Amino acid sequence: MLNLLAIMSTLKIIVIALLKNWIPIILAGLFLFLIFNFIEMIWLKWFLAVMVGGAFFYSIYDDINLFIQQKALEKIDTLDSDAKERVMKKHRDRINK
């Protein structure tokens, strides 16, 4: 039951993060649609599609990553001091690997 709650909470955070970035997602879809429908040269079409797709992916990825980190730190702040120290130690150990 706890695993189900964790999965639901994680999915909720991801959906909220995606909804906060709906404008870049719509623009990326629009640009890719225009590239595939109006550019005739195959090599140019795929080159532009990969470049535009990658640019939008990484701009959205950074925003989502920052949002999820903020939510995780908010949850950590609600823990008691011993639990907070264990979580932060585990995080530091994972980073230092």
C-alpha positions as CSV (number, residue, x, y, z in Angstrom):
1,M,0.0,0.0,0.0
2,L,2.8,2.3,0.8
3,N,4.4,1.6,-2.6
4,L,1.2,2.4,-4.3
5,L,1.0,5.7,-2.4
6,A,4.6,6.6,-3.4
7,I,3.9,5.8,-7.1
8,M,0.7,7.9,-7.1
9,S,2.5,10.8,-5.4
10,T,5.4,10.6,-7.9
11,L,3.0,10.6,-10.8
12,K,1.1,13.5,-9.4
13,I,4.3,15.5,-9.1
14,I,5.4,14.6,-12.7
15,V,1.9,15.6,-14.1
16,I,2.0,18.9,-12.2
17,A,5.5,19.6,-13.6
18,L,4.4,18.8,-17.1
19,L,1.4,21.1,-16.8
20,K,3.6,23.9,-15.6
21,N,5.5,23.6,-18.9
22,W,2.5,23.3,-21.2
23,I,3.5,26.3,-23.4
24,P,6.9,24.9,-24.4
25,I,5.4,21.5,-25.0
26,I,2.7,23.0,-27.3
27,L,5.3,25.1,-29.2
28,A,7.6,22.0,-29.7
29,G,4.7,20.1,-31.1
30,L,3.7,23.0,-33.4
31,F,7.3,23.4,-34.6
32,L,7.7,19.7,-35.3
33,F,4.4,19.6,-37.1
34,L,5.4,22.5,-39.3
35,I,8.9,21.0,-40.0
36,F,7.4,17.7,-41.1
37,N,4.7,19.2,-43.2
38,F,6.5,22.0,-45.0
39,I,10.1,21.1,-45.4
40,E,10.6,18.8,-48.4
41,M,14.3,17.9,-48.2
42,I,14.7,14.8,-46.1
43,W,18.1,15.5,-44.7
44,L,17.1,19.0,-43.6
45,K,13.8,17.9,-42.3
46,W,15.3,15.3,-39.9
47,F,18.2,17.6,-39.0
48,L,15.8,20.3,-37.9
49,A,13.5,17.9,-36.2
50,V,16.2,16.4,-34.1
51,M,17.7,19.9,-33.2
52,V,14.3,21.4,-32.3
53,G,13.2,18.3,-30.4
54,G,16.4,18.2,-28.4
55,A,16.3,21.9,-27.6
56,F,12.8,21.7,-26.3
57,F,13.4,18.4,-24.4
58,Y,16.4,19.8,-22.5
59,S,14.6,23.1,-21.7
60,I,11.6,21.2,-20.3
61,Y,13.9,18.6,-18.6
62,D,15.7,21.3,-16.6
63,D,12.4,22.9,-15.5
64,I,11.0,19.5,-14.4
65,N,14.2,18.6,-12.6
66,L,14.2,21.8,-10.6
67,F,10.5,21.4,-9.7
68,I,10.9,17.8,-8.5
69,Q,14.0,18.8,-6.5
70,Q,12.0,21.6,-4.8
71,K,9.1,19.2,-4.0
72,A,11.6,16.7,-2.6
73,L,13.2,19.3,-0.4
74,E,9.8,20.4,0.9
75,K,9.0,16.9,1.9
76,I,12.4,16.5,3.6
77,D,11.8,19.6,5.6
78,T,8.6,18.0,7.1
79,L,10.7,15.1,8.6
80,D,12.1,15.1,12.1
81,S,15.8,15.9,12.5
82,D,17.0,12.2,12.7
83,A,15.1,11.2,9.6
84,K,16.2,14.3,7.8
85,E,19.8,13.6,8.6
86,R,19.5,10.0,7.4
87,V,18.0,11.1,4.1
88,M,20.5,13.8,3.5
89,K,23.4,11.4,4.3
90,K,22.0,8.9,1.8
91,H,21.8,11.6,-0.8
92,R,25.3,12.8,-0.2
93,D,26.6,9.2,-0.3
94,R,24.8,8.7,-3.6
95,I,26.3,11.8,-5.1
96,N,29.8,11.0,-4.0
97,K,29.9,7.6,-5.6
